[in-house]
Amino acid sequence: MAQYLVYMLKCQDGSLYTGITTDVVRRLREHLAAGPTGARYTRTHPPVALAALWQTEGRAGASRLEYRIKRLTPGQKRSLADEPQGVDRLPGLGEDDRFEPVPADECERLWQEATSPA
């Protein structure tokens, strides 16, 4: 089973964008390029930081987490970004779903890698 990552981006206007990927550095670069491979939302709300990141196995679980995060209020999203280990408290996730928060220093390293010249 493939490893998937669910990520939250902090955007220039303070909003948070959530997505899934198997390669976070590639996906961040797509968002930062503001081209057709990035999300429409991040073209008009440029990302400025990787706010939070979770690892999981399988696309289905990653999609469930993405869906649940996108249904949160902006305040709840900020709280989750500040405390990513709280992901287990979100309602509606499968009993077998396991989401491992990626430490903040690793998120910063990945952001730096994505924003560095290739």
C-alpha positions as CSV (number, residue, x, y, z in Angstrom):
1,M,0.0,0.0,0.0
2,A,1.3,3.4,-0.9
3,Q,2.1,6.1,1.6
4,Y,0.0,9.3,1.3
5,L,0.5,12.6,2.9
6,V,-2.2,15.1,3.9
7,Y,-0.9,18.6,4.1
8,M,-2.1,22.0,5.3
9,L,-0.6,25.2,3.7
10,K,-0.8,28.6,5.3
11,C,-1.6,31.1,2.6
12,Q,-0.6,34.7,2.3
13,D,-4.0,36.0,3.5
14,G,-3.9,33.7,6.6
15,S,-6.2,31.1,5.2
16,L,-5.4,27.4,5.2
17,Y,-5.5,25.0,2.2
18,T,-5.6,21.2,2.6
19,G,-4.6,18.6,0.1
20,I,-3.2,15.1,-0.4
21,T,-0.1,13.8,-2.2
22,T,2.4,11.1,-2.4
23,D,5.3,13.6,-2.9
24,V,5.0,16.7,-0.8
25,V,8.0,18.6,-2.2
26,R,6.8,18.1,-5.7
27,R,3.2,19.2,-4.8
28,L,4.5,22.2,-2.9
29,R,6.5,23.3,-5.9
30,E,3.4,22.9,-8.1
31,H,1.4,25.2,-5.7
32,L,4.2,27.7,-5.5
33,A,4.5,27.9,-9.3
34,A,0.9,29.0,-9.5
35,G,0.5,27.2,-12.8
36,P,-2.1,24.7,-14.1
37,T,-0.8,21.8,-12.0
38,G,-1.3,23.7,-8.7
39,A,-4.7,24.1,-7.1
40,R,-6.9,27.0,-8.3
41,Y,-7.2,28.1,-4.7
42,T,-3.4,28.5,-4.2
43,R,-3.1,30.5,-7.5
44,T,-5.2,33.3,-5.8
45,H,-4.0,32.6,-2.2
46,P,-0.3,32.0,-2.5
47,P,1.2,29.6,0.1
48,V,3.7,31.0,2.6
49,A,4.4,27.9,4.8
50,L,3.7,24.3,5.3
51,A,1.4,24.5,8.4
52,A,1.0,20.7,9.1
53,L,1.6,17.3,7.6
54,W,0.3,13.8,8.3
55,Q,1.4,10.5,6.9
56,T,-1.0,7.6,6.3
57,E,-1.2,4.5,4.2
58,G,-3.7,4.4,1.4
59,R,-5.5,7.0,-0.6
60,A,-8.9,6.2,1.0
61,G,-7.8,7.2,4.5
62,A,-6.0,10.2,3.2
63,S,-9.1,11.3,1.3
64,R,-11.2,10.8,4.5
65,L,-8.8,13.0,6.5
66,E,-8.7,15.7,3.8
67,Y,-12.5,15.7,3.6
68,R,-12.8,16.1,7.4
69,I,-10.3,18.9,7.6
70,K,-12.0,20.8,4.8
71,R,-15.2,20.7,6.8
72,L,-13.7,22.4,9.8
73,T,-14.2,26.0,10.6
74,P,-11.2,28.3,10.0
75,G,-10.6,28.4,13.8
76,Q,-10.7,24.6,14.1
77,K,-8.2,24.3,11.2
78,R,-5.8,26.7,12.9
79,S,-6.1,24.7,16.1
80,L,-5.4,21.5,14.2
81,A,-2.4,23.1,12.5
82,D,-1.1,24.3,15.9
83,E,-1.6,20.8,17.4
84,P,-1.4,18.2,14.6
85,Q,-1.5,15.3,17.0
86,G,-5.1,16.2,17.6
87,V,-6.0,14.7,14.3
88,D,-7.2,11.5,16.1
89,R,-10.0,13.5,17.7
90,L,-11.6,14.4,14.4
91,P,-15.0,12.7,13.9
92,G,-15.9,10.5,11.0
93,L,-12.5,8.9,10.4
94,G,-12.3,5.1,10.0
95,E,-11.3,3.0,13.0
96,D,-8.4,1.5,11.1
97,D,-7.1,4.9,9.9
98,R,-3.8,5.9,11.3
99,F,-2.4,9.4,10.8
100,E,1.1,10.1,11.9
101,P,1.8,13.9,12.3
102,V,5.1,14.9,10.8
103,P,7.2,17.0,13.3
104,A,7.3,20.7,12.8
105,D,11.1,20.8,12.1
106,E,10.6,18.2,9.3
107,C,7.8,20.3,7.8
108,E,10.1,23.3,7.8
109,R,12.8,21.3,6.1
110,L,10.4,20.1,3.4
111,W,9.2,23.7,2.9
112,Q,12.8,24.9,2.5
113,E,13.5,22.1,0.0
114,A,10.4,23.0,-2.0
115,T,11.2,26.7,-2.0
116,S,15.0,26.3,-2.8
117,P,16.1,26.6,-6.5
118,A,16.0,23.1,-8.0
